[in-house]
Amino acid sequence: MDTTGHELYFAHQRAVQTIHGIAIRYRLALIGPRVDVAHAELDPTLPEHSIRVRAGDAELLIDSADWVGRRAELEEHVLAWLLEHVDLRTARPRPAARRYDEVWMLAWREANPGRR
């Protein structure tokens, strides 16, 4: 698969959307440890077509070219990484949230048995 030009550009845009979506769903559901997402267009220190995810002292660097045509796998990979690196025991559900993300709330409940 050609990962140059337009195809890589659009794959990168989809990857950015996917990863930001995961972080947004986390922030809408829980108040907890900080999760930061940056991409090459916003941070010139990052390699071209890359995305950095930070949780605490841990960092994940995604090269969009590695994920062309694999959006669902990328989402699973990033979510699994975040679930390993975000301490949900220190988080709490966001009060008066309109809709809680099921994945984040299930993970929070597993990390906090007995809390509501």
DSSP file with accessible surface (Angstrom, degrees, kcal/mol):
  #  RESIDUE AA STRUCTURE BP1 BP2  ACC     N-H-->O    O-->H-N    N-H-->O    O-->H-N    TCO  KAPPA ALPHA  PHI   PSI    X-CA   Y-CA   Z-CA
    1    1 A M              0   0  164      0, 0.0     2,-0.5     0, 0.0    67,-0.1   0.000 360.0 360.0 360.0 133.8    0.0    0.0    0.0
    2    2 A D        -     0   0   96      1,-0.1     5,-0.0     2,-0.0     6,-0.0  -0.597 360.0-178.0 -73.6 116.4    1.3    3.4   -0.9
    3    3 A T        +     0   0   51     -2,-0.5     2,-0.3     4,-0.1    -1,-0.1  -0.180  50.5  94.0-110.1  40.8    1.8    5.4    2.3
    4    4 A T  S >> S-     0   0   83      4,-0.1     3,-0.8    61,-0.0     4,-0.7  -0.817  78.9  -2.6-119.7 166.6    2.9    8.6    0.6
    5    5 A G  H 3> S-     0   0   56     -2,-0.3     4,-2.2     1,-0.2     5,-0.1  -0.213 124.5  -2.0  61.9-137.1    1.1   11.7   -0.4
    6    6 A H  H 3> S+     0   0  146      1,-0.2     4,-2.8     2,-0.2     5,-0.3   0.856 129.5  56.5 -61.6 -41.6   -2.6   11.9    0.0
    7    7 A E  H <> S+     0   0   65     -3,-0.8     4,-2.3     1,-0.2    -1,-0.2   0.936 111.4  43.2 -60.3 -45.0   -3.2    8.4    1.4
    8    8 A L  H  X S+     0   0   19     -4,-0.7     4,-2.7     2,-0.2    -1,-0.2   0.913 112.4  54.2 -67.1 -40.3   -0.8    9.0    4.3
    9    9 A Y  H  X S+     0   0  108     -4,-2.2     4,-2.3     1,-0.2    -2,-0.2   0.952 112.9  42.2 -57.5 -49.8   -2.2   12.5    4.9
   10   10 A F  H  X S+     0   0  103     -4,-2.8     4,-2.4     1,-0.2    -1,-0.2   0.877 112.7  53.5 -69.1 -35.3   -5.7   11.1    5.2
   11   11 A A  H  X S+     0   0    7     -4,-2.3     4,-2.3    -5,-0.3    -1,-0.2   0.914 109.6  49.5 -63.2 -40.2   -4.6    8.1    7.3
   12   12 A H  H  X S+     0   0    0     -4,-2.7     4,-2.8     2,-0.2    -2,-0.2   0.923 109.4  51.0 -64.6 -43.4   -2.9   10.5    9.7
   13   13 A Q  H  X S+     0   0   52     -4,-2.3     4,-2.4     1,-0.2    -2,-0.2   0.917 111.3  48.1 -61.2 -41.7   -6.0   12.7    9.9
   14   14 A R  H  X S+     0   0   95     -4,-2.4     4,-2.6     2,-0.2    -1,-0.2   0.902 111.4  50.7 -64.4 -40.3   -8.1    9.6   10.7
   15   15 A A  H  X S+     0   0    5     -4,-2.3     4,-2.6     2,-0.2     5,-0.3   0.922 109.8  49.9 -64.4 -42.8   -5.5    8.5   13.3
   16   16 A V  H  X S+     0   0   12     -4,-2.8     4,-2.8     1,-0.2     5,-0.3   0.939 112.5  47.8 -60.1 -46.9   -5.5   11.9   15.0
   17   17 A Q  H  X S+     0   0  112     -4,-2.4     4,-2.3    -5,-0.2    -2,-0.2   0.916 112.1  50.0 -59.9 -44.5   -9.4   11.9   15.1
   18   18 A T  H  X S+     0   0    7     -4,-2.6     4,-1.8     2,-0.2    -2,-0.2   0.943 114.4  42.7 -60.3 -49.6   -9.4    8.3   16.5
   19   19 A I  H  X S+     0   0    1     -4,-2.6     4,-2.1     1,-0.2    -2,-0.2   0.917 114.3  49.6 -69.9 -41.4   -6.9    9.1   19.3
   20   20 A H  H  X S+     0   0   51     -4,-2.8     4,-2.9    -5,-0.3    -1,-0.2   0.898 107.9  56.7 -62.4 -37.4   -8.4   12.4   20.2
   21   21 A G  H  X S+     0   0   18     -4,-2.3     4,-2.5    -5,-0.3    -1,-0.2   0.909 106.1  49.0 -59.9 -42.2  -11.8   10.7   20.4
   22   22 A I  H  X S+     0   0    0     -4,-1.8     4,-2.0     2,-0.2    -1,-0.2   0.941 113.4  46.7 -62.2 -46.8  -10.5    8.2   22.9
   23   23 A A  H  X S+     0   0    1     -4,-2.1     4,-2.5     1,-0.2    -2,-0.2   0.900 112.1  50.5 -64.5 -39.2   -9.1   11.0   25.1
   24   24 A I  H  X S+     0   0   82     -4,-2.9     4,-2.4     2,-0.2     5,-0.2   0.926 108.7  51.0 -65.3 -44.8  -12.3   13.1   24.8
   25   25 A R  H  X S+     0   0   78     -4,-2.5     4,-1.4    -5,-0.2    76,-0.4   0.892 110.5  50.8 -61.2 -36.9  -14.4   10.2   25.8
   26   26 A Y  H  X S+     0   0    5     -4,-2.0     4,-2.9     1,-0.2     3,-0.4   0.959 111.9  46.3 -61.6 -50.0  -12.1    9.7   28.9
   27   27 A R  H  < S+     0   0   91     -4,-2.5    -2,-0.2     1,-0.2    -1,-0.2   0.816 111.7  51.4 -65.6 -32.2  -12.4   13.3   29.8
   28   28 A L  H  < S+     0   0  101     -4,-2.4    -1,-0.2    -5,-0.2    -2,-0.2   0.792 118.7  37.0 -73.7 -27.4  -16.2   13.4   29.4
   29   29 A A  H  < S+     0   0    0     -4,-1.4    65,-2.7    -3,-0.4     2,-0.3   0.846 120.3  30.0 -91.3 -38.5  -16.6   10.3   31.6
   30   30 A L  E  <  -A   93   0A   2     -4,-2.9     2,-0.6    63,-0.3    -1,-0.2  -0.918  53.6-145.3-131.9 149.6  -14.0   10.7   34.3
   31   31 A I  E     +A   92   0A  50     61,-3.3    61,-2.2    -2,-0.3     3,-0.1  -0.967  62.2 100.5-105.3 116.2  -12.1   13.3   36.3
   32   32 A G        -     0   0   34     -2,-0.6     3,-0.1    59,-0.2    59,-0.1  -0.861  64.8  -2.2-167.2-157.5   -8.7   11.8   36.8
   33   33 A P  S    S-     0   0   36      0, 0.0    -1,-0.2     0, 0.0     2,-0.1  -0.124  79.0 -96.2 -53.5 146.2   -5.1   11.6   35.8
   34   34 A R        -     0   0  184     -3,-0.1    22,-0.8     1,-0.0     2,-0.4  -0.374  34.2-167.3 -70.1 137.9   -4.2   13.8   32.9
   35   35 A V  E     -B   55   0B   2     20,-0.2     2,-0.4    -3,-0.1    20,-0.2  -0.998   9.3-168.2-124.0 123.4   -4.1   12.4   29.4
   36   36 A D  E     -B   54   0B  54     18,-2.4    18,-2.8    -2,-0.4     2,-0.4  -0.929   6.9-169.2-116.3 142.0   -2.5   14.5   26.7
   37   37 A V  E     +B   53   0B  21     -2,-0.4     2,-0.3    16,-0.2    16,-0.2  -0.995  11.4 168.1-128.5 131.9   -2.5   14.1   22.9
   38   38 A A  E     -B   52   0B  16     14,-2.3    14,-3.2    -2,-0.4     2,-0.3  -0.973  12.6-160.9-137.4 152.6   -0.3   16.0   20.5
   39   39 A H  E >>  -B   51   0B  25     -2,-0.3     4,-1.9    12,-0.2     3,-1.9  -0.886  37.3 -96.7-134.0 167.3    0.4   15.5   16.8
   40   40 A A  T 34 S+     0   0   18     10,-2.1     6,-0.2    -2,-0.3    11,-0.1   0.769 118.3  59.8 -56.2 -31.0    3.1   16.6   14.4
   41   41 A E  T 34 S+     0   0   98      9,-0.2    -1,-0.3     1,-0.2     7,-0.0   0.789 115.6  34.7 -69.5 -25.4    1.0   19.6   13.1
   42   42 A L  T <4 S+     0   0  123     -3,-1.9    -2,-0.2     1,-0.2    -1,-0.2   0.683 122.4  44.2 -98.0 -24.7    0.9   21.1   16.6
   43   43 A D    ><  -     0   0   30     -4,-1.9     3,-2.0     1,-0.1    -1,-0.2  -0.901  61.7-166.3-127.5 102.5    4.3   20.0   17.9
   44   44 A P  T 3  S+     0   0  124      0, 0.0    -1,-0.1     0, 0.0    -4,-0.1   0.625  85.0  70.0 -66.7 -10.4    7.2   20.5   15.5
   45   45 A T  T 3  S+     0   0  114      2,-0.1    -5,-0.1     0, 0.0    -2,-0.0   0.653  84.8  87.2 -79.4 -13.0    9.4   18.3   17.7
   46   46 A L  S <  S-     0   0   19     -3,-2.0     3,-0.1    -6,-0.2     4,-0.1  -0.578  91.3-100.7 -84.4 149.2    7.4   15.2   16.7
   47   47 A P    >   -     0   0   74      0, 0.0     3,-1.1     0, 0.0    -7,-0.2  -0.291  54.3 -81.9 -62.3 152.2    8.2   13.2   13.6
   48   48 A E  T 3  S+     0   0  155      1,-0.2     3,-0.1    -8,-0.1    -7,-0.0  -0.243 114.5  12.6 -56.3 140.6    6.0   14.0   10.6
   49   49 A H  T 3  S+     0   0   30      1,-0.2    15,-2.6    -3,-0.1    16,-0.4   0.826 101.9 126.9  59.8  37.6    2.7   12.1   10.6
   50   50 A S  E <   - C   0  63B   2     -3,-1.1   -10,-2.1    13,-0.2     2,-0.4  -0.857  45.1-155.2-123.7 161.4    3.1   11.1   14.2
   51   51 A I  E     -BC  39  62B   0     11,-2.3    11,-3.4    -2,-0.3     2,-0.5  -0.999   7.1-152.8-135.4 133.7    0.9   11.4   17.3
   52   52 A R  E     -BC  38  61B  28    -14,-3.2   -14,-2.3    -2,-0.4     2,-0.5  -0.922   7.0-168.8-110.7 132.5    2.1   11.4   21.0
   53   53 A V  E     -BC  37  60B   0      7,-2.9     7,-2.9    -2,-0.5     2,-0.4  -0.981   7.7-168.5-116.9 130.0   -0.1   10.2   23.8
   54   54 A R  E     +BC  36  59B  99    -18,-2.8   -18,-2.4    -2,-0.5     2,-0.4  -0.972  15.1 171.7-122.2 137.4    1.0   10.9   27.4
   55   55 A A  E >  S-BC  35  58B   2      3,-1.9     3,-2.1    -2,-0.4   -20,-0.2  -0.937  70.1 -46.9-140.1 111.5   -0.4    9.5   30.6
   56   56 A G  T 3  S-     0   0   63    -22,-0.8    30,-0.1    -2,-0.4    29,-0.0  -0.404 122.4 -22.9  62.5-130.8    1.6   10.3   33.7
   57   57 A D  T 3  S+     0   0  179     -2,-0.1    -1,-0.3    28,-0.1     2,-0.2   0.457 119.3  97.7 -89.3  -2.6    5.3    9.7   33.0
   58   58 A A  E <   -C   55   0B  24     -3,-2.1    -3,-1.9    27,-0.2     2,-0.4  -0.606  53.2-167.8 -91.3 150.5    4.5    7.2   30.1
   59   59 A E  E     -C   54   0B  98     -2,-0.2     2,-0.4    -5,-0.2    -5,-0.2  -1.000  10.0-164.1-140.9 137.0    4.5    8.1   26.5
   60   60 A L  E     -C   53   0B  23     -7,-2.9    -7,-2.9    -2,-0.4     2,-0.5  -0.990   8.4-160.1-120.2 127.6    3.2    6.4   23.4
   61   61 A L  E     -C   52   0B  88     -2,-0.4     2,-0.5    -9,-0.2    -9,-0.2  -0.948   6.9-162.8-112.1 121.7    4.3    7.5   19.9
   62   62 A I  E     -C   51   0B   4    -11,-3.4   -11,-2.3    -2,-0.5     2,-0.7  -0.905   9.1-154.9-105.8 127.4    2.2    6.5   17.0
   63   63 A D  E >   -C   50   0B  68     -2,-0.5     3,-1.8   -13,-0.2     4,-0.4  -0.908  11.3-150.3 -98.0 112.9    3.5    6.6   13.4
   64   64 A S  G >  S+     0   0    1    -15,-2.6     3,-1.8    -2,-0.7     4,-0.2   0.810  91.7  67.1 -57.1 -30.6    0.3    7.0   11.3
   65   65 A A  G >  S+     0   0   27    -16,-0.4     3,-0.8     1,-0.3    -1,-0.3   0.826  95.5  57.9 -61.3 -27.8    2.0    5.2    8.4
   66   66 A D  G <  S+     0   0   98     -3,-1.8    -1,-0.3     1,-0.2    -2,-0.2   0.627 108.6  45.9 -75.0 -13.3    2.0    2.0   10.5
   67   67 A W  G X  S+     0   0   38     -3,-1.8     3,-2.4    -4,-0.4    -1,-0.2   0.204  71.6 144.2-118.7  15.1   -1.8    2.2   10.9
   68   68 A V  T <  S+     0   0   17     -3,-0.8   -60,-0.1     1,-0.3    -3,-0.0  -0.353  83.9   2.3 -58.1 125.2   -3.1    2.9    7.4
   69   69 A G  T 3  S+     0   0   70      1,-0.1    -1,-0.3    -2,-0.1     3,-0.1   0.598 112.9  94.2  74.0  11.5   -6.3    1.0    6.9
   70   70 A R    <>  +     0   0   89     -3,-2.4     4,-2.4     1,-0.1     5,-0.2  -0.231  35.8 139.4-128.5  45.1   -6.3   -0.3   10.5
   71   71 A R  H  > S+     0   0  109      1,-0.2     4,-2.5     2,-0.2     5,-0.2   0.898  73.7  49.8 -60.2 -44.4   -8.3    2.3   12.4
   72   72 A A  H  > S+     0   0   67      1,-0.2     4,-2.3     2,-0.2    -1,-0.2   0.913 112.2  48.7 -63.4 -40.1  -10.2   -0.2   14.6
   73   73 A E  H  > S+     0   0   99      2,-0.2     4,-2.6     1,-0.2    -1,-0.2   0.886 109.7  52.5 -66.2 -38.7   -6.9   -1.8   15.5
   74   74 A L  H  X S+     0   0    3     -4,-2.4     4,-2.8     2,-0.2     5,-0.3   0.935 108.7  50.1 -61.4 -45.4   -5.4    1.5   16.3
   75   75 A E  H  X S+     0   0   67     -4,-2.5     4,-2.5     1,-0.2     5,-0.2   0.933 112.2  47.2 -60.1 -45.5   -8.3    2.4   18.6
   76   76 A E  H  X S+     0   0  135     -4,-2.3     4,-2.5     1,-0.2    -1,-0.2   0.914 113.1  49.7 -60.9 -43.0   -7.9   -0.9   20.4
   77   77 A H  H  X S+     0   0   79     -4,-2.6     4,-2.3     2,-0.2    -2,-0.2   0.939 114.4  42.4 -62.9 -49.3   -4.1   -0.4   20.8
   78   78 A V  H  X S+     0   0    0     -4,-2.8     4,-2.8     2,-0.2     5,-0.2   0.919 114.9  50.3 -67.5 -42.5   -4.3    3.1   22.1
   79   79 A L  H  X S+     0   0   27     -4,-2.5     4,-2.7    -5,-0.3    -2,-0.2   0.937 111.4  48.5 -61.9 -45.1   -7.2    2.3   24.5
   80   80 A A  H  X S+     0   0   48     -4,-2.5     4,-1.5    -5,-0.2    -1,-0.2   0.919 111.9  50.2 -61.1 -42.1   -5.4   -0.8   25.9
   81   81 A W  H  X S+     0   0   31     -4,-2.3     4,-1.3    -5,-0.2     3,-0.3   0.935 111.8  47.2 -62.5 -46.1   -2.2    1.3   26.4
   82   82 A L  H  X S+     0   0    3     -4,-2.8     4,-2.2     1,-0.2     3,-0.5   0.913 107.8  55.5 -63.5 -40.4   -4.2    4.0   28.2
   83   83 A L  H  < S+     0   0   65     -4,-2.7    -1,-0.2     1,-0.3     5,-0.2   0.824 110.5  47.2 -63.1 -27.7   -6.0    1.5   30.4
   84   84 A E  H  < S+     0   0  152     -4,-1.5    -1,-0.3    -3,-0.3    -2,-0.2   0.755 120.5  36.6 -79.9 -25.7   -2.5    0.2   31.4
   85   85 A H  H  < S+     0   0   71     -4,-1.3     2,-0.6    -3,-0.5    -2,-0.2   0.519  97.1  81.0-111.3  -8.5   -1.1    3.7   32.1
   86   86 A V  S  < S-     0   0    9     -4,-2.2     2,-1.4    -5,-0.1     3,-0.1  -0.900  74.0-137.1-100.8 123.5   -4.0    5.7   33.6
   87   87 A D    >   -     0   0   59     -2,-0.6     3,-1.4     1,-0.2     4,-0.1  -0.649  23.2-178.8 -80.9  94.2   -4.5    5.1   37.3
   88   88 A L  G >  S+     0   0   11     -2,-1.4     3,-1.1     1,-0.3    -1,-0.2   0.631  71.0  77.5 -73.3  -9.9   -8.2    4.9   37.4
   89   89 A R  G 3  S+     0   0  162      1,-0.3    -1,-0.3    -3,-0.1    -2,-0.1   0.778  97.2  47.2 -67.8 -23.0   -8.2    4.3   41.2
   90   90 A T  G <  S+     0   0   90     -3,-1.4    -1,-0.3     2,-0.0    -2,-0.2   0.405 100.9  88.2 -96.6   1.7   -7.5    8.0   41.5
   91   91 A A    <   -     0   0    1     -3,-1.1   -59,-0.2    -4,-0.1   -61,-0.0  -0.495  55.5-164.3 -95.2 166.5  -10.3    9.0   39.1
   92   92 A R  E     -A   31   0A 125    -61,-2.2   -61,-3.3    -2,-0.2    -2,-0.0  -0.986  33.9 -89.3-145.8 153.0  -14.0    9.7   39.7
   93   93 A P  E     -A   30   0A  27      0, 0.0   -63,-0.3     0, 0.0   -64,-0.1  -0.313  47.6-107.6 -61.2 143.1  -17.0    9.9   37.5
   94   94 A R    >   -     0   0   93    -65,-2.7     3,-1.2   -66,-0.1   -64,-0.0  -0.593  39.5-116.8 -72.7 123.2  -17.7   13.3   36.1
   95   95 A P  T 3  S+     0   0   85      0, 0.0    -1,-0.1     0, 0.0    -3,-0.0  -0.353  90.4   5.6 -63.9 142.2  -20.8   14.7   37.9
   96   96 A A  T 3  S+     0   0  103      1,-0.2     2,-0.2     2,-0.1    -2,-0.0   0.733  83.1 168.3  59.3  28.7  -23.8   15.4   35.7
   97   97 A A    <   -     0   0   26     -3,-1.2    -1,-0.2     1,-0.1     3,-0.2  -0.484  35.5-139.0 -68.6 140.8  -22.2   14.0   32.6
   98   98 A R  S    S+     0   0  256      1,-0.3     2,-0.3    -2,-0.2    -1,-0.1   0.890  84.9   5.2 -66.9 -40.1  -24.8   13.6   29.8
   99   99 A R        -     0   0  211    -71,-0.1     2,-0.4    -3,-0.0    -1,-0.3  -0.963  69.8-143.9-150.7 128.6  -23.5   10.2   28.8
  100  100 A Y        -     0   0   87     -2,-0.3     2,-0.4    -3,-0.2   -71,-0.1  -0.784  27.0-115.9 -94.9 137.4  -20.7    8.1   30.2
  101  101 A D     >  -     0   0   35    -76,-0.4     4,-2.5    -2,-0.4     5,-0.2  -0.554  21.1-143.4 -70.3 125.0  -18.5    6.1   27.9
  102  102 A E  H  > S+     0   0  169     -2,-0.4     4,-2.6     1,-0.2     5,-0.2   0.874  95.7  52.7 -60.6 -40.7  -19.1    2.4   28.7
  103  103 A V  H  > S+     0   0   65      1,-0.2     4,-2.3     2,-0.2    -1,-0.2   0.948 113.4  42.3 -62.6 -48.9  -15.5    1.3   28.2
  104  104 A W  H  > S+     0   0    1      1,-0.2     4,-2.5     2,-0.2    -2,-0.2   0.896 115.3  49.6 -67.0 -38.6  -14.1    3.9   30.6
  105  105 A M  H  X S+     0   0   16     -4,-2.5     4,-2.7     2,-0.2    -1,-0.2   0.902 110.7  49.6 -69.5 -38.3  -16.8    3.4   33.2
  106  106 A L  H  X S+     0   0   98     -4,-2.6     4,-2.3    -5,-0.2    -2,-0.2   0.943 112.9  47.3 -62.7 -45.1  -16.4   -0.4   33.1
  107  107 A A  H  X S+     0   0   14     -4,-2.3     4,-2.0    -5,-0.2    -2,-0.2   0.908 112.0  50.7 -63.1 -39.7  -12.6    0.1   33.6
  108  108 A W  H  X S+     0   0    4     -4,-2.5     4,-1.4     1,-0.2    -2,-0.2   0.930 110.0  49.5 -64.1 -43.9  -13.2    2.6   36.4
  109  109 A R  H  < S+     0   0  139     -4,-2.7     6,-0.2     1,-0.2    -1,-0.2   0.890 110.3  50.8 -62.2 -39.9  -15.6    0.2   38.2
  110  110 A E  H  < S+     0   0  140     -4,-2.3    -1,-0.2     1,-0.2    -2,-0.2   0.870 113.1  45.6 -65.2 -35.8  -13.1   -2.6   37.9
  111  111 A A  H  < S+     0   0   34     -4,-2.0    -1,-0.2     1,-0.2    -2,-0.2   0.697 121.8  38.7 -78.4 -18.2  -10.4   -0.4   39.4
  112  112 A N  S >< S-     0   0   11     -4,-1.4     3,-2.0    -5,-0.2    -1,-0.2  -0.517  76.5-172.0-132.3  63.7  -12.7    0.8   42.1
  113  113 A P  T 3  S+     0   0  112      0, 0.0     3,-0.1     0, 0.0    -3,-0.1  -0.327  76.6  18.7 -60.4 135.9  -14.9   -2.0   43.4
  114  114 A G  T 3  S+     0   0   85      1,-0.3     2,-0.2    -5,-0.1    -5,-0.1   0.246  99.9 110.4  90.1 -15.0  -17.5   -0.8   45.8
  115  115 A R    <         0   0  111     -3,-2.0    -1,-0.3    -6,-0.2    -3,-0.1  -0.642 360.0 360.0 -90.7 153.3  -17.3    2.9   44.7
  116  116 A R              0   0  259     -2,-0.2    -1,-0.0    -3,-0.1     0, 0.0  -0.923 360.0 360.0-127.1 360.0  -20.1    4.6   42.7
